[in-house]
Amino acid sequence: MIEIQHLKKQYEMATPLIDVNTTINEGDVISVIGPSGTGKSTLLRCINMLEVPTSGHILIDGEDITDPKCNIRRVRTKLGMVFQSFNLYEHLTVVENCMLAQTVLLKRSKQEAYDKAIELLASVGMADRALQYPSQLSGGQKQRVAIARTLSTDPEIILFDEPTSALDPLSVSEVEAVIARLKQEGRTMMIVTHSLDFAERISNRVFYMDQGIIYEEGSPKQIFKNPEKDRTRDFIMTSSSIELFIKEENEISNAINKIYNFCKTKNVDDRRIMHACGAYEEYYAILSKYSFKDNKNLYTKVEYENNTDKLMMRFTPDSYKDWNLVVDVITNSLEYKLFTSYIKSFYEETDSDKFGRYTQHYEIK
């Protein structure tokens, strides 16, 4: 589908891409990971010719899009791109944003474009917002609209440039769920992401970029569990946090396994690993038994500080306000007493986001 040969992109003060070579096959879901500044986003922008390569070739279905004679506007109809910053037109409604490219590029009638836009907005849970403007939406809602807009031109491959990095935790889960559904549909995708957990879950191939090249590529199992090269191994090992999001009790076991594996890669002692896993299980039990109503969403970030040897956990329940209503019952519960037995330090201050949720900070004993 796409073949990249000796791709180079040089700027006046930097050369993010030195010699990139790879093939993207139909149905691939490729996550691109690596340190900041290693050309991940530049690679995507070159594939879409938003950046003109300094040298090398990009062939899409056998056509060299770096050839000056290539009709790049026509080729771009095969490519869809979802940006970190959404790039929605603020003066257009949601449905108009999803209609524009259809009428301009594909020459569809307004009715055809409208029907297609509503269908796609429904598929990402945004049909009820069709007549609103981007300024009336949350970040996660904007990104879902941006995905629907991208799908409206029927692209053969979708490029995602850090699609969740500007979102709050619960919006991240909404967008990741949409991407997971696209994977189930067999869509070909390339995703630049800093979330190693998401990359491991969503991909069939992972590119680790470093030193201006695809330094190592392989399956998620190979890259995250058994990387062959030193720089890949160092990057995976020194990643200082993991993010977990669960909605149902049957997801706890998988989340605890991820906490265990993360702590093991950091050489955390067995006692604190047990306490971290226990704290997670009891925290969810508290929320499930005393606080949650119908909503059972819990976002957790586990962080390890190399310089201080601290193991931290940050919990963001979606119904913290409900917990406050039964705080006396909670603090006298067995679950809470077990939870606090695993905790070394409590952080009384809480970080509130614009949706009124709160993050509680704890250090594991």
N, C-alpha and C positions, 0 to 999 in steps of 0.2 A: 504493500500500500504506500508506504513512505520509505525512501532510502536516503540516508544522509552520508555524504562522502567528503571526508577531509574538510569539514566545516570550520571556518575561522571567522571570528569577529573581533576586530581591533578598534579601540578608540584611541584618542590622543594620549590619554594617561593610563590606559589599562587594556589588557587583552583577555577578556573573560573566557573566550572560546579559542583554543589553539588548534585542536585536531579532533573533531568529533565525528565518529563513524558508527552508524547503527542502522538497523532496519526495524520498522514498526509494522507489524502484521495485523491483518483484519481481526478484530475481536480482542486485541491486546488491551490490558489495563496496566499502564506503566506509571509507577510512582517515581518521581525524580527527587532525590534527597541529597544532602550535602551541606557543608558550611555556607554561611552567607558570603555572597560575593564570588561564588564559583561558577556563575554563568547559567544557572538553572532557568531563570526567567528569560534571559537573553536567548537561550536555545528555543524556547517556545515562540518568542517574538520573531526569531529568524524563520522558523517553520511556517509562520503565518505571513512572512515578509513585512511585518511591522518594523523590523530592523533588516537592513540590507546586509547580507554577509560580506565580509572582506574578500573571502575566497572560499572555494569549495562548491559543492552541488547539493541541492535538495530535489529529489525526484518524487513526485506524487503521481501514482498510477503510471509511472514511466515518463512523465513530462517534467523536464527540468525547469523549475520555477525561478531559478536564478538566471536563466537566459533572458536578456533584455527584451527579446521578441515575445516572451510568454505573456499571455493575457492574464495577469495576476488577479484581476477582478473576477474573472470567470472561475479561476482555480480556487479562490477564496470561498466560493459557495460550497466547496467540499470540506471546508474547515470552519469550525466554530470555536470561539474563544470566550472563556469566562474569566473576568479580571478580579483581582483582589478588591478593587475599589468600585466594583459593580458597573460603573460607566453607563448608568441609565440616563436618559434625557429627562431632566427635571420638569420641563415645560409640557411633557406628554404624560398622559395617563398610563397606567400599567398596561392596559390592552393596546394602546397606541404604540408603546415601546415595542411590543411583540409583533405589531403589524408592519412597522416601518420597513424593515429589511425585506419582508415578503413582497411589498408593493414596489419597492425601488429595484431590488436585485432580481427577484423572481417574476416580476410583472404580474403578480396575482391581483385579482380584483379586490376591492376593499371588503366585500362580503366574504370571499374565500379566505382572505388574510384574517378577518375578524373571527370566523369560525375556527380556523386553525389555532389562533391565539388563545381563544377560550378553552379549547380542548387541551392545549398544553398547560395553561394556567391551572386547569382542574387537576392535571396529572401531578403538579407540584403543590397542590393545596392552596392555590392563590386565586381561584376563579372569583371568590367573593370580594376580592380587592381590585377587580378589573378596572373600575372607574376611579380609583384613587390615584394620587400622585406619589412619586417616590418619597417625597418629604414626609408622607404620612405613614411610612413603613419602617419597621425595625430593620436592622442589618441583615438578619437571617431571611426576612421576607424579601428584601431587595435582591439578595443573592439567588433566591429561588426564582424570582422574576427574571433575573439575568440568565439563568439556566434555561427557562422557558423560551426567552427571546432567542438564545443561541440555537435551540432545537427547532425553532420555527422555520429555519432555512434548510432543514433536513441534511445537516452536515454528515460526512462520512467519518470524521474524526473530531473529537472535542478536546480542546486544550484548556486545562484549568491552571491558572496562575495563582497559587496560594488562596484558594477560594474560601477558606475558613479563618484566615489569620486575623481578620478585623472584626470577628464576631464574638459575642458572649457565648459561654459554654452551651447553653441550651439551643441557641441558634446553630451552633456548630453541628449538633446532633441532627437537626432538621435537614441541613444541607448535605451532610454525609449520608443520610437516609435516601435522599434523592439520587445521589451519585451511586449508591449501592443498587438502587432500582435500575438505573441506566446500565450498570454492569450486568444485571440479570437479563436485560433485554439484548445483550450482546454488543453493546456500543463499544467502539474503539476509543480509548481515552488515554491522554497523557496528563498527569497531575503533578505539579510542583507543590510539595508540601513539607512543612516542618514537623508534622505530626507523625512520628515513626509508628505509633500504634495504628493509626489509620492506614498508613502505607502498607503495613504488614497485613491488615485485614482485607484491603480492597484490591490489591494488585495480583497479577500473575507474573509480572516482571518488575524489578526494581533497578534503577540506575543510581549509583552513587557517583556524583560528580565532584571532581577535585582536580586541581592543577591544569585546568583548561580542557579536560577530556572527560569522557565517561570512564572513570578510574576503575570501576568494577560494576558488573551487572550480573544478575542472576535471579533466581526465584526468591520470594520473601524468606523462605526457610533458610536458604543459603546465605543471603545478605545479613539477616538479623540473628541467625543462630550460629552460623559457621562461616563468617567472611574469610576470604583467602588472603587479602592484602592488608598490610599493617595500617594504612591510613583509614581504610574502611572500618577495621576493627577498633581503632582508637576513637573514631567518630561515634560508633554505636555504643561503645563502652562509656564514653564520657558524656553522652546525652544525660542531662541532669534531672529529667523528670519524665513521668508518663501521665497521660490523662485517661480517665475512665468515665464512661457515661452508661448508666444502666436504667432501665425502666421497669423491670420485673424481677421478682425474687429469684427466678430460675437463672438469672444472669450473674448472680453473686459468685458462684463457683469459678466461672471463667475469669471474672475480675480479680478474685483472690489469687488465682494462678499467675496472672500478669503482675500483681504486686510482688509475689514471691520471686518470680523470674527477674524482675527489675532489681530487686534488692540483692539477689545473688550476683548479678553482673557488677554491682557496686561493692561487692565483698562486705556487705552489711552482716554483722554477727547474727547467728541464728535466733538469739533471744529477741532482738528487735524486729527481725522478720516475722516471728510468731506474733509479737505484739502488734505490728502493723496490720497483719492479716486479721487478727482478732478484733482490733479497733474498727476496721472496716465492716466486718460482719455485724458487730454490735451496734454500730452507728446506724446501719440500714435497718436493723431490727427495731431500734428506737423509733425511727421515722415511720416504719411500716406499721408498728403496733399502736403508737400514740399520736402521731402527727399527720401522716398522709391520709388524704381522703381518697379521691379517685386517681390523683396524680402521683405516680411513684418514680419520678425522675430524680436522679442523684448524679451530680457531676463531682468528681474527685480528682485532685491533682496530688501525686506523690512526688516529692522532691528530695534529692540527696545533695547536700552541700559538701563537696570534696574538702574544702579548706577547713571546715569546722566539724566534719564527721556527723552532721546533724541529719536526721531523717524526719522530714516534715510531711504532714498530710493536711490538705485543704479541702473542706467539704462545702459544696454549694447545693443544698436541697431546694427543690422548686417550691416547697411549701413551708418555708421557715416561719412565716407568720402564724401558721397553724401550731407549730411547736410552742411558740410563745404563749398560746392560750392554755397549754397544759404543762407548763414548765415545772410546776410543783410536783405533778404526778411523775413526770419524766425523771427528775433528779432523785426521786425516792425509789426508782425502779431497779430491778436486778440488772437489766441490760445496761443502764447508765453506770451503775457501780462497776460492772465488768469493763465497760468502755474506759472509764477514768483510770482503771488499774493499769491500762496499757499506755497511758499518757504521761509524759514528763512535765510538759509545760502547757498552760492554757494561754491563749491570746485573747484577751477580753475585747480588744477592738475588732470590729468586723468591717469588711469592705462591702458596701452596698452598690449594686449596679443600677442602671436606669429603670430596670423593671421591678425594683424593690426587693430583689433577692439578696441574700447575704452569704458571705464566705467566712467560715470559721477556721481558724488556724490552730494547729496542734503540732507539738514535737513528740515523737515516739520515745518512750522510756527505754 
